[in-house]
Amino acid sequence: MQLNIPVILGSVRQNRNSYFPAKFMVERLKAAGVESQLVDFKELPLPFVDSPEEPSELNKNYPHDSVQKWSAIADAGDAFVLVVSEYNHGYSGVLKNALDWLYNEFEKKPFGLVGVSSGKFGGIRAMEQIRPIIEYFGSFAIRETVPFGPAQKAFNAQGQLIDETYNKRIDGFIKSLIWSAEIMKKARST
């Protein structure tokens, strides 16, 4: 049973430090035998949530084409990797808006959190703040995280990981996420 785990890039800033970690996570998931793709809201811009109904009541029928595409990607996902950029000790509005548009697509699916910041804590404050939102969907974030900080020192200008100390943590993160995704996928099908 092949899993599909999209990597959600939660920043659209120019020169964002989160792009290389997000692409790297897609590559590592594919190397682990998982179907994956990068969901970049710079390429798939979403309007602010503006529907009169709650997303949970829209039955996956959204008023904007870009949201409909985002819904299809999330619906097909068995789990998600959220690349959470830390802005002023919190997560980005872009990521929150993307999560706010959907609801049913996330139910009973695990999330893995990858934090990114230019500081030494690697986005851990933002990752902890987003956990309650994930739980509201009837989902959960795995315990293991990957905090890239300072992210600009972990990758070179070509996007290659230069700090090899991350590899062991990433291996454990992917193993835990795949294990959780397999169990939850089986549970959803029964």
Backbone torsions as a table, in degrees:
resi	resn	phi	psi	omega
1	MET	NA	106.1	-179.9
2	GLN	-78.6	136.7	179.6
3	LEU	-93.5	153.2	174.6
4	ASN	-119.0	114.9	-178.5
5	ILE	-127.9	94.5	176.1
6	PRO	-68.5	148.5	175.0
7	VAL	-104.9	118.9	-174.5
8	ILE	-99.4	116.8	179.9
9	LEU	-91.5	112.6	-171.9
10	GLY	-91.5	28.1	179.8
11	SER	-143.6	143.5	175.6
12	VAL	-122.3	10.0	-179.4
13	ARG	-62.4	150.7	171.2
14	GLN	-68.6	146.1	179.4
15	ASN	55.6	35.6	-177.6
16	ARG	-68.5	136.9	179.2
17	ASN	-75.4	-11.1	-174.7
18	SER	-87.4	-13.1	-175.9
19	TYR	-64.3	-49.3	-179.3
20	PHE	-64.2	-44.2	175.5
21	PRO	-59.9	-38.1	179.9
22	ALA	-65.2	-47.2	178.6
23	LYS	-62.9	-39.4	179.3
24	PHE	-62.4	-41.1	179.6
25	MET	-66.1	-37.3	175.3
26	VAL	-59.7	-47.1	-179.9
27	GLU	-61.0	-43.2	-178.7
28	ARG	-67.4	-37.4	177.2
29	LEU	-65.5	-43.3	178.3
30	LYS	-62.5	-39.8	178.7
31	ALA	-64.8	-24.8	178.1
32	ALA	-86.2	3.9	177.6
33	GLY	89.0	18.0	-178.1
34	VAL	-105.8	140.9	171.2
35	GLU	-74.5	133.0	-178.2
36	SER	-150.9	156.3	174.9
37	GLN	-149.6	155.3	176.2
38	LEU	-88.5	125.5	174.1
39	VAL	-103.5	106.8	-175.1
40	ASP	-114.4	113.8	-177.0
41	PHE	-74.9	-0.9	167.8
42	LYS	-75.5	-33.6	178.0
43	GLU	-89.8	-25.2	-179.8
44	LEU	-126.7	71.4	-176.2
45	PRO	-67.1	137.4	179.5
46	LEU	-110.2	137.9	173.1
47	PRO	-71.2	163.6	172.7
48	PHE	-63.0	149.1	179.9
49	VAL	-57.1	121.3	-176.6
50	ASP	-136.3	9.4	-177.9
51	SER	-78.4	146.0	179.5
52	PRO	-70.4	-23.4	179.7
53	GLU	-94.5	157.9	172.8
54	GLU	-66.7	143.7	177.6
55	PRO	-54.1	-34.9	-179.8
56	SER	-66.7	-20.8	-179.3
57	GLU	-94.0	-7.9	-176.5
58	LEU	-80.4	-7.9	177.4
59	ASN	52.9	42.3	177.5
60	LYS	60.8	28.7	177.5
61	ASN	-121.3	96.0	-169.5
62	TYR	-102.7	154.1	-174.1
63	PRO	-79.4	-2.1	-178.0
64	HIS	-129.8	140.0	-179.8
65	ASP	-59.0	-41.9	-177.9
66	SER	-64.7	-37.5	178.2
67	VAL	-69.3	-37.0	177.8
68	GLN	-63.0	-40.1	176.7
69	LYS	-65.1	-43.6	178.5
70	TRP	-61.2	-42.1	178.2
71	SER	-60.1	-44.1	-179.2
72	ALA	-63.9	-40.6	178.2
73	ILE	-63.2	-48.1	-177.8
74	ALA	-67.0	-39.1	-179.2
75	ASP	-62.9	-37.1	-180.0
76	ALA	-77.5	-14.3	-178.3
77	GLY	-74.2	142.6	174.0
78	ASP	-95.8	-18.7	178.0
79	ALA	-163.7	174.3	-178.2
80	PHE	-141.1	147.8	166.6
81	VAL	-110.4	119.3	175.7
82	LEU	-98.0	120.5	173.7
83	VAL	-92.4	105.4	-169.8
84	VAL	-101.9	105.5	174.9
85	SER	-79.7	137.0	179.3
86	GLU	-94.0	119.5	175.8
87	TYR	-117.7	117.1	177.4
88	ASN	50.9	46.7	177.7
89	HIS	70.3	16.1	178.3
90	GLY	-142.9	178.0	179.0
91	TYR	-86.5	167.1	-174.5
92	SER	-78.3	153.3	174.7
93	GLY	-64.4	-31.3	178.9
94	VAL	-62.2	-45.6	180.0
95	LEU	-66.8	-43.5	179.8
96	LYS	-61.9	-42.6	179.4
97	ASN	-62.4	-42.0	178.9
98	ALA	-62.0	-42.3	178.1
99	LEU	-68.8	-37.3	-178.6
100	ASP	-65.9	-28.3	-179.4
101	TRP	-66.7	-31.2	-173.7
102	LEU	-112.1	169.7	175.2
103	TYR	-154.5	-67.1	-176.1
104	ASN	-60.0	-29.2	-178.3
105	GLU	-64.1	-23.3	-175.5
106	PHE	-96.7	-13.4	-170.7
107	GLU	-57.4	130.6	177.2
108	LYS	58.4	36.0	176.6
109	LYS	-123.8	135.0	-179.1
110	PRO	-78.0	152.9	177.6
111	PHE	-120.6	141.3	169.7
112	GLY	-111.5	138.0	-175.8
113	LEU	-110.1	125.9	175.2
114	VAL	-116.3	116.2	-179.3
115	GLY	-94.8	147.5	179.9
116	VAL	-139.7	130.5	171.8
117	SER	-155.3	164.7	176.8
118	SER	-84.1	-7.3	178.2
119	GLY	-95.9	176.8	-172.7
120	LYS	-75.4	-12.8	-177.5
121	PHE	-87.6	-9.5	172.2
122	GLY	64.1	29.7	175.5
123	GLY	81.4	17.0	-175.8
124	ILE	-65.1	-31.6	178.7
125	ARG	-66.1	-42.3	179.3
126	ALA	-67.0	-39.1	178.8
127	MET	-62.6	-41.6	-180.0
128	GLU	-67.7	-32.5	179.6
129	GLN	-71.5	-26.4	-176.9
130	ILE	-87.1	-14.7	179.6
131	ARG	-56.8	-45.4	-180.0
132	PRO	-62.9	-29.6	178.5
133	ILE	-68.6	-43.2	178.1
134	ILE	-61.4	-42.5	180.0
135	GLU	-63.5	-31.6	179.0
136	TYR	-61.9	-29.0	178.8
137	PHE	-75.7	-0.7	-173.1
138	GLY	77.3	27.2	-178.2
139	SER	-119.9	-173.9	176.8
140	PHE	-152.4	154.4	173.3
141	ALA	-100.6	132.3	178.4
142	ILE	-62.8	158.2	-178.0
143	ARG	-65.6	-41.5	-176.4
144	GLU	-70.1	138.4	176.9
145	THR	-132.8	165.5	173.8
146	VAL	-126.9	100.4	177.5
147	PRO	-92.8	111.0	176.8
148	PHE	-90.2	106.2	178.2
149	GLY	-158.1	131.9	-12.2
150	PRO	-69.9	125.8	-174.3
151	ALA	-60.2	-34.2	-177.6
152	GLN	-68.0	-13.7	177.2
153	LYS	-99.0	-9.6	-178.2
154	ALA	-86.3	-23.6	-176.3
155	PHE	-126.2	149.4	174.7
156	ASN	-86.7	-178.1	-176.2
157	ALA	-65.5	-17.3	178.6
158	GLN	-95.5	1.3	178.1
159	GLY	86.6	13.9	178.6
160	GLN	-89.8	138.1	177.7
161	LEU	-66.2	124.0	178.9
162	ILE	-109.3	-14.9	177.2
163	ASP	-99.7	95.8	-174.3
164	GLU	-66.9	-13.2	-179.4
165	THR	-65.0	-18.1	179.0
166	TYR	-73.6	-23.1	-171.9
167	ASN	-58.4	-44.3	-179.0
168	LYS	-63.2	-42.9	179.7
169	ARG	-64.8	-41.8	179.8
170	ILE	-65.0	-40.4	178.0
171	ASP	-58.8	-46.7	179.1
172	GLY	-65.2	-39.2	178.4
173	PHE	-60.9	-50.0	-177.9
174	ILE	-65.9	-41.1	179.0
175	LYS	-60.1	-45.6	-179.8
176	SER	-66.7	-40.9	-179.0
177	LEU	-66.9	-43.2	178.5
178	ILE	-63.6	-44.7	178.4
179	TRP	-57.4	-47.7	179.7
180	SER	-64.6	-42.0	-179.2
181	ALA	-64.2	-40.7	178.9
182	GLU	-63.3	-45.0	-179.8
183	ILE	-64.0	-45.2	-177.9
184	MET	-69.7	-35.3	177.9
185	LYS	-64.4	-42.6	177.8
186	LYS	-63.3	-42.5	-179.5
187	ALA	-65.0	-38.4	179.9
188	ARG	-68.4	-26.8	-176.8
189	SER	-85.9	-7.5	180.0
190	THR	-99.1	NA	NA
